[in-house]
């Protein structure tokens, strides 16, 4: 796993340090969807993507920021640069 030190001497995952952060406002109204996925990590996002390609309406519910938990601290990734 690749880490580096920031100015405060905290160890930070390269994937988190190098990624754009996206914030979404809390939802205060009732929503409906075909599928609700709890957890915005790599599995939740990949599943949501696949379901939307099949025409399903999907909501991803995460407690914090997408891909900033376990997925942000691992070397597992989606890439198009490796053969099967």
C-alpha positions as CSV (number, residue, x, y, z in Angstrom):
1,X,0.0,0.0,0.0
2,X,1.3,3.5,-0.8
3,X,1.3,6.1,1.9
4,X,2.9,9.4,2.4
5,X,3.2,11.9,5.2
6,X,1.4,15.3,5.2
7,X,2.6,18.4,6.9
8,X,1.0,17.4,10.2
9,X,2.9,14.1,10.1
10,X,-0.2,12.1,9.5
11,X,0.0,9.1,7.2
12,X,-2.4,9.5,4.3
13,X,-3.3,7.0,1.6
14,X,-2.2,8.1,-1.8
15,X,-5.6,7.3,-3.3
16,X,-7.3,9.6,-0.9
17,X,-4.7,12.4,-1.2
18,X,-4.8,12.3,-5.0
19,X,-8.6,12.0,-5.4
20,X,-11.2,14.8,-5.8
21,X,-13.6,15.0,-2.8
22,X,-17.3,15.3,-3.7
23,X,-19.8,16.4,-1.1
24,X,-23.5,16.0,-1.4
25,X,-26.1,17.7,0.8
26,X,-28.1,15.6,3.3
27,X,-31.4,14.5,2.0
28,X,-34.4,15.8,3.9
29,X,-37.2,14.5,1.8
30,X,-38.6,11.1,1.0
31,X,-37.0,9.4,-2.0
32,X,-38.0,6.3,-3.9
33,X,-35.9,4.0,-6.0
34,X,-35.8,0.5,-7.4
35,X,-32.7,-0.3,-5.2
36,X,-31.1,1.4,-2.2
37,X,-27.4,0.5,-1.7
38,X,-26.0,1.1,1.8
39,X,-22.3,1.9,1.5
40,X,-20.5,4.1,-1.1
41,X,-17.4,2.1,-1.4
42,X,-16.1,0.3,-4.5
43,X,-18.6,-2.6,-4.2
44,X,-21.6,-0.3,-3.7
45,X,-20.6,2.1,-6.5
46,X,-19.8,-0.7,-9.0
47,X,-23.1,-2.4,-8.1
48,X,-25.0,0.8,-8.6
49,X,-23.4,1.4,-11.9
50,X,-24.2,-2.1,-13.2
51,X,-27.9,-1.7,-12.0
52,X,-28.3,1.7,-13.7
53,X,-27.0,0.2,-17.0
54,X,-30.0,-2.2,-16.7
55,X,-32.4,0.7,-16.3
56,X,-32.9,0.6,-12.5
57,X,-33.1,3.7,-10.4
58,X,-30.5,3.5,-7.6
59,X,-29.8,5.4,-4.4
60,X,-26.4,5.1,-2.7
61,X,-26.5,5.9,1.0
62,X,-23.2,6.4,2.8
63,X,-22.4,7.8,6.2
64,X,-19.5,9.9,5.0
65,X,-17.8,10.5,1.7
66,X,-17.8,8.1,-1.2
67,X,-14.7,5.9,-1.5
68,X,-13.0,7.4,1.5
69,X,-13.3,4.5,3.9
70,X,-11.8,1.1,3.4
71,X,-11.7,1.5,-0.4
72,X,-9.6,4.7,0.0
73,X,-7.0,2.9,2.1
74,X,-6.5,-0.2,-0.1
75,X,-4.5,-0.9,-3.3
76,X,-7.6,-2.6,-4.8
77,X,-8.8,-0.5,-7.7
78,X,-10.7,-0.5,-11.0
79,X,-8.4,0.0,-13.9
80,X,-8.6,-0.5,-17.7
81,X,-4.9,-1.0,-18.1
82,X,-4.6,-4.7,-17.1
83,X,-5.5,-7.6,-19.2
84,X,-7.9,-10.3,-18.0
